[in-house]
């Protein structure tokens, strides 16, 4: 499960957590591999030619990547290989639409592959990525090859010979990372477990960082690729420069320094525990969204969502009488409700900031004084005293001499009609016949306040409609929610 922009945000805010793999690394006791983070890059083409690989080539790329990771980490006790099994029902429901779309795309590509003749009896290229699903023939063959691969490495490779190797294949229910975390929790409960055991988890998803925090292991790190490899690079041996270690022990220290005011808060009304704080922070990341949950309104990581959550947590937790989550993982809904009410203040300010700016601009535009008296004619009477008016630059005046920025009486009447439409509930506005020099004014005003202008070819009038009116006028919606467009329609 990915959390968009989380790893980048953590790397920028807490840079010392990342350690290049070519530097001296700590000894690792146990290595866990979420193999779906390896299978997908080896299956999908990522180069400019979109070359598909055959099944033997995909298997070879997977085993080659595992060999490199084992040589990098050099575990001393255990290697755990986990492949995604049957997912929970909620995730299965969410995946259906995506899988159907993938199958349709694969069928369209398969026609082209079928048209190409086989060369020297070569295996057909893999097209349908839905094959990476528990229960398919492809995953059954992969599980069989993984068992043979692990047995062969234990018998022939000195780096594997003295290690315990555990393979959890696609026939075991649950996602790979959750099977790994269950194995770690079960191991901690066993007699003789050493609290100083060092763990290293390899995977591509940002939620592995959160799961590592939830493990409450003091020595835990996550191995990640600094950048994703292309298909041409997958055919070669991966290099050390492609990987980096994320030390969660350093991340825990960073978080302890950032939330240190909580431990010394004079208004603290409950017992303080750092592990409870880490649980709450992981729970709060659900508000910024992930692969299966949308983010809360106005909470997007590149826009400072985590900073807002951290500040609200620091301000409220001392007075709430406890933490947001209990020891058993359940949520304290009354405290969470108080926290969400605090966030609602930020949401109201952030969501409607663009709306308020549009309203303020509209009011200022409508209230701006005209160039002359309201009832003054568009041009001075002939023979009037005083120097002649200055000549307008080319393209700034219409046929009646009124500049584009001048609010003439006719333009004021049009602006009043548009204002009534903007603050009303109607879905369209039909303006009367507009003079040619006033059309540019109306079109510019419509574009600036996010309305769609439609001009008929017969020039019998100018119509303005809301681009998307769902509960409130589209011109009062933020720019990212309702795009500003200028369209034309011919009769």
N, C-alpha and C positions, 0 to 999 in steps of 0.2 A: 504494500500500500504506500503510495507516494504522497508526500505533503509538499505541494509546489512551493519552491523558493526557500524551504526551511533550511536545507543544508547550506545554501549560500548565505543566508542571514546569520546562521550560527558561526560560519567561518569568518565573516566580516566582523562580527561583534566579539567573538572569542577566538582570535587567530592562533593562539598557541596550542589549541586542541589538535590541530593538523600537523602531522609529522611526515615529511617525505620518507619514502620507504628506503631510500639509499643511505639514510643516516642510521646511526646505531639504534637498534630497536630493543625493547625489553624482551626477555624470554617469555614464550607463550606456552602454556600447558595444554590448552584445549582449543581446537580450531573447529568452527562450525561454518558450513557452506550452505547458503540458500541457493540451490542449484538452478532455480528458475531465473535468477539474475544472470546466470551463465548461458542457459539454454536459449533464451530469447535473442540475445545478441548474436549467438552462433547460428540461429535459424534465419533471422531476418536479414536481407541484404541492406547495407547502409552506404554503399558506394554510389557513384554517379551513374554507373551502368546498370545497377539493379540486378546483378548476376545472382541467380539462385543456385544454392549448393545441393548436392545429392545427400541422401541420408547417411551414407558412410562418411562423407566429408563433414557433416554436422556432428556426428559422434566423435570424430577425430578432433575437431576443434574444441568440443566440450572437454575431452580428456586432456588435451594439451593445456587448456586453461587451468584445470584442476592441478596438474603437475606444477605449473608455474607458481600458483598460490601456495602450494605446500612447500615448495623450495623457498619462497619468500618468508613465510611465517615460521617454518621449522617447528611444528608442535612437538611436545615432549611426551604427551600422554594419550591424546585422543583426537580422532578426526570424525566429525559427524556430518554426513551427507544427507541433506533433506530435499526432497522433491515435493511440490505441492500435490496434496491429495484432494479429495472432494471438499469443496469449500462449503461454508455455512449457507443456509438457504437464502439469507438476505443478499449475500454476494452473488449467488447464482442468478437470482432475479435481476440484479443490476447488470450482469454480464450478457444477458440474452440478446438485447438489442445490438450490442457491440459485436457479438459473435455472428449474428445473422448478417450484419454489414460486412464483416470480414469474409464470411463465406461467399457472399455475392461478389466481392472484389476478387477473391481467389478464383472463382469460376470464370470471371472475365479474363484473368491472366492465364488460366489453364488452357484456354482455347489457343492462345499464341504458342504456349509450350508444346501442346499436342501437335501443332502444325509443323514444328521443327523436327526433322528426322533424327533418330537416335544415331549417335556416332559410336561405332565399334561396340554396340550393345551396352552402352553406358547406362547407369541407373537414371531414371527420370528425376528431374529436379523437384525439390519440395516446394509446393506452392501455398497450400492451405495451412496458415498458422493456427487454425483451430485444432490441428493435430496435437498441439501442446495443451491437452486437456486430459485429466484423469479418465481412464476407461477407453482411450483410443488405442488402436493397434500400434501407433508410433510410440506412445508412452510405454506400452508393454514391452516393446523391443528395447527401448532405452533403458528400462529398469533391468532387463536381462543383461544388457551390455554393461551397465554400471556394476552389477554383481560380479561379473567376470573381471571387469577392470579392477575393482577393489581387491579381489582374491589374487589377481596377478601381481598387483603392486605389493601386497603384503608378503608374497613369496619371493619376489625378485628384487624389489627396491629397498636398499638399506635404510632410506629415510622413513619407510613405512613399517619396517619389520617389527619393531618393538612397540608399535602403537595399537591401541584399541580402535577399530574402525566400525562405525555404526552407520548403516544405510537405512533411511526411512523413505521408501519408494512411494509412487503415486497410489498404491493400493491402501496406504494408511491415511485415514481421513485427516483433514486439517491443512492449513497453509504451512509452507515450509518454515517460516520464521516463528510461527506459533508452536510448531512441534519442537523447534529448537529451544524456545523459552520453557516449554513444559519439561524438556529433558534437564535443563539447568535447574529448575525449581525442584525436580525430583532428586537430582544429585545432591543438592544442598541438604535435603532431609535425610540423607543416608549417613549412618555412623562412620566416623573416620574422615569425613569431608574436611578439607583444609580451607579455611576462610581466605587464605592468601592465594588461592588458585587463580591463575590469570586466564582470561577468556578472550578469544578473538572471533568475531563474527563477520563473515564476508557476505555482502549483498549490495544491491543497487538502490534500494528504497530508503527514503529518509526516515521512515518509521522505525528502522532498526536502531537509530539513535535513541528514540523514545523508549523502545523495548529494553534497550540496554540500561537506561536510567531506572526503569521499573524493576529490573532484576535486583537492584540494590547491592550488586557486587562491587567491591571497592576497586578491583582490577579488571576492567572491561574496556575493550577497544573494538572499533569497527574498521574493517579494511574496505576501502572503496577505490573505484577507478577515478582518477582525476578527470579524465575525459573518455568518452565512449569510443571504442575502436571501430574502424570501418571494416568492410569485408576484406579488403586487401591486407589490412593489418592482422585480421583473424587468421589468415593463411600462414602468417609467420608467428614465431614465438613471441608472446607478449614481453615487454621490457619492464624493468623495475620502475622507470620514470612514470609509468602509467598509473601507479598505485600510491595511496597515502593512507596512513593510520590516523583515525580520529580517536583520541584518548578521552574516554568518558570520565575518567578520574579527574582530569584537568577541567573538564566541563563542569563537574560537580563542584570543584573548588571555585570556578568562576561564578557559578550560581550562588554559592555560599557567600561570596563577597558581595554580590549584587543585592542579595536579600538579607544581609547582615542586620539592617535596622529592625527586621522583624524580631530577631532573637532578643534585642535589647529594648523593644518598644515598651514604654511604661504602661500603656493602655492594654497590653496583652492580657486577655481574660482566660487563657487556656494553656495547657502544657505545650511546650514547643518541641518539635522534632524535625530534623532536616529531611528525613525520608518522607514524611508526610507532605512537606513542601514540594519535593520533587514529584510526588504523585499528583498534587494539585496542578503543577505546571504542565505536566503531560496531559491531564484532562482538559486544560484550557486550550491546548493546541487543536482540539476538535472544533473550536469556534472559527478557526481560520481555514477550515476545509481540508479535504484530502481527495483521493481518487474516487471515493464513493459518497462523500458528504459535501454539499456546497458550503461555502464560507458564509458566515453571518454577514448581514449588510454592513458595509463600511469597514469590515475587518479583512484586509488583504495584506499579506506580509510585506510586499514592496512598498506599501503605503504606511508602514509603521504600525501594523496591527498588534504585533507582539509587544512593542513598546507600550501601547495603550493597555494591553492586558496586564503587563508587569506592573505598571503604575497603579492601576486599579486594585490589583492584588495587594500591593504594599500598603495602600491606603485603607483597605477595608478589613483585612484578615484580623488585625489586632482587636477589633471591636465586634466581630461576628460570633465570638464564643466558641470557635472551633474551626477546623479545616473544611474545605469543600468536599473532600472525599473521606470515607471511613477506611479503617484498616482492611476490611474485607473487600474494598473496591466499590462499594455502593456510594451513591451521591447523596449529600445532605441538601435536599431540594430547597429548604428554607434559606440556607446560606447562599446557595447558588442563585436563588431568586433575588436576594439583595445585591449580589454581584452583578447580575444582568440589569437590574434597575440602574446601577451606576454606569454600566456600559451604554444604556439607552440615552444618557445625556450626550455622550460622544457621538452616538449614532445619529441623533437628531441634528447635531451640528455638522457632521461630516456629510450625511446624505443630502441635506438640503442646502449645503453651502453654495452649490452651483445654482440652485433654484432661487435662493435669496439674491444672488448676484444678478440673475436675469430680471427679477422683479424690480430691484433697485435701478438697473439700467433702463428698464421700460418706463418707470416712473420719472426718472430724470429726463428721458427723451421726450416724454409727453408734456412735462412741465416746463421745458426750456422755453424762454421767451422768444417770440418771433422776431424777425429782422425789423419789423415796423409795427405800427398799430394794428390790432386785429382786423379792422375793417379797411385797412389801407389797400389800394390796388397793387397788383403785382409790379407795376412800373410807375415811376413818378409822372405826374401830369406834365404835358408839354408847356413850356414857358415858366416852370417853377423856378423860384430863386435858388441860388446856390450853385456850386460847381457840379459838373456832370459826374455821375457815379463812375468809379474806376472800372476799367475793362476787365471782365472775367477771363481767366485763362481758357484756352481751347478745351472743350469737352466738359466744362464745369457748369455751363448754363444751358437751359432749354430754349425753346422757341420763344417763350415769353420773357426771357431774360432772368429767370429765377435760378440761382445757383443750387447745386445739389444739396448743400448743407443748409439752405434757407428753409425755414418752416413757414411756408405761405399759408393763407387761409384754407386753400383747397387741401394742402397736405395735412393741416391740423385736423380737418374734418375726417380725412382718411385715417389718421392716427387714432382719433377718438373711436372710430368704428372698430379698428383692430384691437384697441385696448378693451373694449366691451367684449369682444370675442375671446380674447386671451383669458380674461378673468371670469368668463362664463362657462357653460357646459355644452355649448353647441359644438358639433364636430366639423362644421365647415362654415365659411363666410363667403358670400357673393357680393363683391364690391360693385358699385355703379361704374359707369364708363369713366375711365381714368385718362387724363390728358397725357400725351406722350412724355412730357418732361417730368411728370409725377410718377411714371412707371418705375424709373430707376430708384426713386425714393422708397416705393412700396416693396420692390424686390429686395433692396438692401435691408430694409427693416424686417422683412420676413426671414431673411437668411440669418440675421443677427440674433433673433429670438427663437430660432429653430422651428419655423413654419415652412411648409411646402407651398410654393407659389405655382399656380397652373394658369397659363395664359392661352386663351383660345386664338386660333388663327384669324377668325373673323374680327377680332379686336372689339367685341361687343361688351367686354368687361373683363375683370381680373378676379379670379377666384383663389382663395387661400383656404387650405385645409390643414388640420393637425396631422403631423406625421404618424403619431401613435397616441391616441387618447385612451388611457386605461386608468381610470380613477381620477386623473388630473390632467390638465392640458399638457401636450407633449412639449410645448415650449418652456414649461416649468419643470421639466425633467432634466437630470444631469446629462451632460453631453454624451457620456459613455452609454447611457441607457437608451437615449433616443438620438440617432445620428442626425446631423443638420444636413438637409438635402434641398436642392432646388431643382424641381422637375417641370417639364413642359408637356402639354398634351395638345394634340391637333384634332380638330373636328373634321 
